[in-house]
Amino acid sequence: MTTTTLDHSGDAVRDGSGSHGWVLAALVAILLGGLPVAVWLDLRNLSEDLLHRQASDMNSLITSVRGFYAKDVVGRVLASPGVATQVVHNYQDIPGAIPIPATLSLELGKVISEQQSNIAYRFISDYPFKGRAPHAMDDFEQTSLTTLRADPKQRPTQVSWSLFTDQVRLVTPIIMGQACVTCHNANPDSPKHDWKVGDVRGIQEVTIMQPIATNIGSFKFLILYFLLATAACVTFIILQRRQAAFIAAINRKLASANEFLAAVSAKISHYLSPQIYKSIFSG
C-alpha cells in the first residue's frame, strides 16, 4: 500500500513503504530458499573432494607399494640368479633374500610415511626380533595394544585437532596365523617361542592428517550464501534508514505546516465572531 501526504505547499509526497515491504518479502523468500540449495551444493562438493582425495591417496599408496616390491623383492631376486631365495627378517644382509611379512610391513611404513604427507603407517610390536631397537609407543598405542589383546575385535581410534589440522589414528591388531607361529617359534632371533594361532603379536596404526583449510574450501557455496545474505541485510538496513529519514522529513514539514496554520488561525480569530470562527475551523 502506498500512502500520500501533503506538505504545507500542497505538494504530494509519496511514502514507498508498501513497495519496500514487497521487496523485503521477496528478499526473505529468496534467502530462505537459497540456504538449503547452498547446503546441498556444498555437501555434494565435499563428497566429491573426499572421494578425490581418497582416490589420490590410494593411488599414491599403491605406487609406493609397487615401487618397494619392484626394488626390494623382485629386484633382489633378479640380482642374484641361481641363488635360492630366502624369506628372512634380515633380508638386506643376504643376497637374493626377500623380507618376511613383518619386515615388509616395517619397510612399507617407512616408505609410506616418507612419500605421503598426510598419511603415516606404523607396524609396532613389543616383541621385536633380536638385534632390532624396541618400538617406541605412546600412551594411546600402549593402551590400544592392551585392549586388543583382551579383545581383538576392538578398533581403537583417536581423533585430535588443532587450530589448523585434524588428525585420526586407527589401530588394528596383528594376529598370528599358522605360518607366523611356525616361523616365530622356530626362529632363534624371536624373543618369544610359545606363540599360538590367534595371538596378537602387535598393532598396525594408520594416521591420517587433514589441514582444516582444505575443508573450508569445500564450503564455498555456503560462504557465498552468507556473503550474499550479509550484503542483502546491509542493503535493507540502508533502505530502512533512508525511509526513516524520509518520514522524519515529512514529519518536520507537517509540524511546520501545523505551526503555520495555528498562527493563521490565531490571527483570524481576532477578526471573526466565535460562532463563525468555530464553524470554519471545526472541520
N, C-alpha and C positions, 0 to 999 in steps of 0.2 A: 504494500500500500504506500502511495506517495502522498504526502501532506503538503499543503501550500499555505504560506502565511504572507501577510502584507507588512512591509515596513511602513514607517510614517510618511514616506513619499508616495505610497500606493503601489510600489513595485512588487511583483510576485516573487517570492523566494521559495524554491522547492527543496524539500528535505528528502534525500535519497536513501533513507533508512530501509525502505522496502526493497529496493534493488540490492542493497548491501546484504539484506537478510537472505535473499535468494542465492547470492554469491557465496555467503558463508555456508548455507546448507549444502550447496554443490561441492564446496571445498571439503567439508566434513565427510560427505559421502565418498568422495574420491580417496581421501586419506584412509578411511576405514576399509574400503575395498582394496587399496593398494598394499596394506600390511600383509595379509595372507599371501598375496601374489609374490611380494618380496621375500617372505619366509620360504615359500615353496621353491623359488628360483635359487635361493642360497642353499637350501638343503640339497637340491639337485647338483649344484655346483660343488658343494662339499663332498657329496658322494663321488662325483667324477674325479675330484682331486685325490681323494683317498684311494680310489681304485688305481689311479695313475701312479701314485707313489708306491702302492703295494706291488704293482707290476714292475716298476722300475727297480725297487729293492730286490724283488725275486730274480729279475734278470741279472742284477749285479751279483747276487749270491751264487747263482748257477755259474756265472762266468768265473767267479773266484774258485769254486769247486772244480770246474773243468780245468782251469789253469793249474791248480795244485795237482790234480790227478795226472795231467799230461807231463808235468815236470818231475814230481816226486814218486810217481808209481810207474807209469809207462816208460818215462824217460830213464829211470834207473834200471828197469828190466832190459830195455833195449841196449843200454850202455854196457851191459855185462852179458854178452851172448855166451851160451854154453855153461853158464853158472846156474846152479839150482837156486830158484827163488825161495827166499826165506821170509816168513812173516814174523817180525820181531819188533819189540818196542824201541830198540836202538838201531833202527834200520839205516841210519845215516853212517854208521860205522862199518857196515857190512856191504860190500859191492853186490848190487843186484837185489838187495833186500827191500821189502816194502813194509809200511807200518801196520801194526795191529789196529783194530778199531779204536781203542782208547787213544793211542798215539795219533791216529788220523784225526780224531776229534780235537785233540790239543792243538795240532798244527793248523787245522781249519779255523779254530778260534783265533789264532794269531793273524791268519790271512784275512778273515772277515773283519776283524777289528781294525786292521790297518787300511783296508780298501773301502770300507763303508763308514761314512762319517756319522751316521745316525743309528747304526746297529752294532752291537757288541755281543760276542758269543764266548761263553766260558764253559770248560769241561773240568769239573772240580771233584776231587776225592780226598778224603782224609787218610787214604791208604795208598800213597804214591809208591811206585817201584823204587827199589834201592838205587841210589845214585841221582835221584831227582829231588829237587828242592820241594819242601812241603808247600801245598797250595794255601795261600793266604785267603781267609774267609772273613767277611764282616759278620755282624750280628744277624742280619737277615738271612744270609746264606747258611750260617751255622744252625739257626733255628729251623730253616727250611729242610735241611738235611735230617735233623732230628725228627721233624714232623713226618717226613716221607718214609723214614724207617719204621715209624709207628703205623703209618697208613699210606702206602704208595699211590693210592688213588687221589690224594690231595694235589692241588695245583697252587702252591704258594705264589702270591702276587704282591708286588709293592708298587704303589703309584705315588709319585712325588712330583712337585712342581716348584718352580721358582718364578721370578718376575719375567723371565724371558723364555724358559724352556719347560716342557712337560716330559716326564720320564716314566716308563713302565718296565718293570722287571718281572719276568715269568720264569719259574723254576720247575723243572720236571725231573723225575728220578732216572738214574742209570741202573737198570735192572739186569742182573746177571742171568745170561742164558746158559745152556749146557756147554756150548763151545767156550764161553768165557770162564765158566767154572773149571773146566778141564785144564785150560791154559794157565789160569792163575794159581790153581792148587799145585800144579806141577812145576811152575817156573820158580827157580831158586831166588830170583830177584823180587818176587812178590812178597809183600810184608804180611800177608795173611794166606793160610793154606787150608782153611776149612770153610770156604765159600760153598753156598748151596744155591741151587736154581731158585730164582725169585728174590734173592737178597738185593738190597740197594747198595751198590758199590759207591755211588756218589751222586752228583747232580749236574745237570747241564742248565745253563742260565742264558736267556736271551734278553737283552736290554735294548729298548728302542727309545730314542730321544727325538723330540719334535719341537722345533722353535715355535713359540706362540705366534710370532709374526707371520709364519706360513699359514696358520689357521685364520688369522684376521683377514687375509686376502680372500678367503673363501666366502666371506660375508659382505661382498661388495654391493649386492643389491639391497641388503638391509641398511647398510651405511648410506647408500644413495637415497633410500626412502627417508631416513631420518634427516638427511640434509635437506631434502625437498620439504619435509614436514616443518622443519625449523624455518626455512625460507617462507613457507606459507603462513606460519604463525607470526613471524616478524612483519610480513606484509599486512596481515589482518590487524595487528596492533597499530601499525602506522595509519591504516584506513580509519580505525576507530578513533584515534587521536585527531585525525583531520575532521572527522564527523563531529567530535566533541567540540573542537574549536569552531566549526561552522555553526553549531547550535548555540554556543556561547555568544557568538557574534550576533545571531538573531535575537537572543535574549537581551543583549545590550541595546539593540535597535528598538525592541519593544519597550524596554524600560524608558528609553529616551522619548519614544512616542507617547507613552503614558504620562510622563512628566509634562510634555508639551500640551497634551490635551487637558491635564489637570490645571495647568496655568491659564489656558484659554477659558476653561470652564469657570475658573475663579474670577476672571476679568468680566466675563459675560454676566455673571450673577449680580454684578453691581448695577446693570442697566435693565434687568428684567425683574418682573414680579416673581415671587417664589412659586406661584402656580404655573406660570409659563415656563420658568426655568426647569421645574420638575417634569413637566410634560415633554420638554425637548430632550432631556438627558436621562430620563428614566429607562429608556430602551437601550 
